[in-house]
Amino acid sequence: MAHRVYVPVWSPLIRILHWTLAASVLIALFTGHDGGSLHEAAGYVALGCVIVRVALGFVGATHARFSDFLFGPKEVLAYARDFIRGRAPRFMGHNPLGGWMIVALLGASFLASASGVLFITEAYWGDEFVGWLHDASGTLIVALAVFHVLGVAAASWSHGENLIAAMITGRKLQEPR
């Protein structure tokens, strides 16, 4: 039996941000607008996570950088086609679809958090558009999160690796299967 070699991929900070953002979004979702200070606190935590994660996209470790996982349309479409055909290459960091999912989730989380902050300021208190933006971006986060989880499950199955475990431990098999 071959020796299994695990290599570090996700730093502790990336993993903490990932799970903290997920938890804060869930708390905000389940407390809703009637959640008061808990809903607001979850929004502030989410906003902080997004800001730090975006900064790490420029100055973080290799696999945290946007330059490592943001690909152009041709590469993304080719990857999607190959994935559907069961021939997509494995990536140590984020694959081309996963990379853009990160951007979408961070963007939607920023919109939800920032519009929530604006909505409780004197200048935008009760503003219909800001309220709509807050609700719409929250709904978008839910839809994106569903696709994110489905994508993680499909990629885990396709490449014979446990991506959830990798986001907990920070390590991935150097050569899966």
C-alpha positions as CSV (number, residue, x, y, z in Angstrom):
1,M,0.0,0.0,0.0
2,A,1.3,3.4,-1.0
3,H,2.1,6.0,1.7
4,R,-0.4,8.8,1.6
5,V,1.1,12.2,1.7
6,Y,-0.9,15.2,2.8
7,V,0.2,18.7,2.0
8,P,-0.8,22.1,3.5
9,V,-3.2,24.0,1.2
10,W,-5.4,26.2,3.4
11,S,-3.9,28.4,6.2
12,P,-5.5,28.5,9.6
13,L,-6.7,32.1,8.9
14,I,-8.4,31.1,5.6
15,R,-10.2,28.2,7.4
16,I,-11.3,30.4,10.3
17,L,-12.6,33.0,7.9
18,H,-14.4,30.4,5.8
19,W,-16.2,28.8,8.8
20,T,-16.8,32.1,10.6
21,L,-18.4,33.6,7.5
22,A,-20.6,30.5,7.0
23,A,-21.7,30.6,10.6
24,S,-22.4,34.3,10.6
25,V,-24.4,34.1,7.4
26,L,-26.4,31.2,8.9
27,I,-27.0,33.1,12.2
28,A,-28.1,36.2,10.2
29,L,-30.4,34.1,8.0
30,F,-32.1,32.3,10.9
31,T,-32.4,35.3,13.1
32,G,-33.9,37.5,10.3
33,H,-34.6,41.1,10.6
34,D,-36.3,40.5,14.0
35,G,-33.1,39.1,15.3
36,G,-32.1,42.5,16.6
37,S,-28.6,42.8,18.0
38,L,-27.7,39.1,17.2
39,H,-28.6,39.6,13.5
40,E,-26.6,42.9,13.4
41,A,-23.6,41.3,15.1
42,A,-23.7,38.4,12.6
43,G,-23.7,41.0,9.8
44,Y,-20.7,42.9,11.2
45,V,-18.8,39.6,11.6
46,A,-19.6,38.7,8.1
47,L,-18.5,42.1,6.8
48,G,-15.2,41.8,8.7
49,C,-14.6,38.3,7.3
50,V,-15.2,39.5,3.8
51,I,-12.8,42.5,4.2
52,V,-10.1,40.3,5.6
53,R,-10.7,37.6,2.9
54,V,-10.5,40.1,0.1
55,A,-7.2,41.4,1.5
56,L,-5.8,37.9,1.7
57,G,-6.8,37.5,-2.0
58,F,-4.0,40.0,-2.7
59,V,-1.4,39.3,0.0
60,G,-2.2,35.9,1.4
61,A,-0.6,32.5,0.9
62,T,-0.4,31.0,-2.6
63,H,-3.8,29.2,-2.7
64,A,-5.6,32.2,-1.0
65,R,-4.6,34.6,-3.7
66,F,-7.0,35.6,-6.4
67,S,-4.2,35.2,-9.0
68,D,-4.1,31.5,-8.1
69,F,-7.7,30.7,-8.8
70,L,-9.4,33.4,-11.0
71,F,-9.3,32.2,-14.6
72,G,-10.7,33.8,-17.7
73,P,-13.9,32.8,-19.5
74,K,-12.3,30.3,-21.8
75,E,-10.6,28.4,-19.0
76,V,-13.8,28.4,-16.9
77,L,-16.0,27.1,-19.7
78,A,-13.4,24.5,-20.7
79,Y,-13.2,23.3,-17.0
80,A,-17.0,23.2,-16.8
81,R,-17.2,21.2,-20.0
82,D,-14.5,18.8,-18.8
83,F,-16.1,18.5,-15.4
84,I,-19.5,17.5,-16.9
85,R,-17.6,14.9,-19.0
86,G,-15.8,13.6,-15.9
87,R,-12.4,14.7,-17.2
88,A,-11.7,17.9,-15.3
89,P,-8.2,18.2,-13.9
90,R,-7.8,18.4,-10.1
91,F,-6.5,21.6,-8.5
92,M,-4.6,21.8,-5.2
93,G,-6.3,25.1,-4.6
94,H,-9.7,26.2,-6.0
95,N,-10.7,25.0,-9.5
96,P,-11.8,27.7,-12.0
97,L,-15.5,27.3,-11.1
98,G,-14.8,27.4,-7.4
99,G,-12.7,30.5,-7.8
100,W,-15.5,32.5,-9.3
101,M,-17.9,31.0,-6.7
102,I,-15.7,32.6,-4.0
103,V,-15.9,36.0,-5.7
104,A,-19.7,35.6,-6.0
105,L,-20.2,34.6,-2.4
106,L,-17.8,37.4,-1.1
107,G,-19.6,39.9,-3.3
108,A,-23.1,38.9,-2.1
109,S,-22.0,38.7,1.5
110,F,-20.5,42.2,1.2
111,L,-23.7,43.6,-0.3
112,A,-25.9,42.0,2.4
113,S,-23.6,43.2,5.2
114,A,-23.0,46.7,3.8
115,S,-26.7,47.3,3.0
116,G,-27.6,46.0,6.5
117,V,-25.2,48.5,8.0
118,L,-26.6,51.3,5.8
119,F,-30.2,50.4,6.6
120,I,-29.7,51.1,10.3
121,T,-28.0,54.5,9.8
122,E,-29.9,57.7,10.1
123,A,-29.4,58.5,6.4
124,Y,-30.8,55.3,5.1
125,W,-33.2,54.2,7.9
126,G,-36.2,52.5,6.2
127,D,-34.9,53.2,2.7
128,E,-36.8,50.9,0.4
129,F,-34.0,50.3,-2.1
130,V,-31.4,49.6,0.6
131,G,-33.9,47.2,2.3
132,W,-34.6,45.5,-1.0
133,L,-30.8,45.2,-1.7
134,H,-30.3,43.7,1.7
135,D,-33.0,41.1,1.2
136,A,-32.1,40.3,-2.4
137,S,-28.4,39.8,-1.5
138,G,-29.4,37.6,1.4
139,T,-31.5,35.4,-1.0
140,L,-28.6,35.4,-3.5
141,I,-26.2,34.1,-0.7
142,V,-28.6,31.2,0.0
143,A,-28.7,30.3,-3.7
144,L,-25.0,30.5,-4.1
145,A,-24.3,28.5,-1.0
146,V,-26.5,25.7,-2.3
147,F,-24.5,25.6,-5.5
148,H,-21.3,25.9,-3.5
149,V,-22.1,22.9,-1.4
150,L,-23.2,20.9,-4.4
151,G,-20.0,21.9,-6.3
152,V,-17.9,20.8,-3.3
153,A,-19.7,17.5,-3.1
154,A,-19.4,16.9,-6.9
155,A,-15.7,17.8,-7.0
156,S,-15.0,15.6,-3.9
157,W,-16.7,12.7,-5.6
158,S,-15.1,13.3,-9.0
159,H,-11.6,13.5,-7.6
160,G,-11.9,11.0,-4.8
161,E,-11.1,13.5,-2.1
162,N,-12.8,15.0,0.9
163,L,-12.8,18.8,0.3
164,I,-14.8,19.4,3.5
165,A,-12.1,17.7,5.5
166,A,-9.5,19.8,3.7
167,M,-11.2,23.0,4.7
168,I,-11.2,21.7,8.3
169,T,-7.6,20.4,8.5
170,G,-6.0,22.7,5.9
171,R,-4.4,19.7,4.1
172,K,-5.1,17.7,1.0
173,L,-3.8,14.5,-0.4
174,Q,-0.9,15.2,-2.7
175,E,-2.2,12.4,-5.0
176,P,-5.8,11.3,-4.3
177,R,-7.1,7.8,-4.9
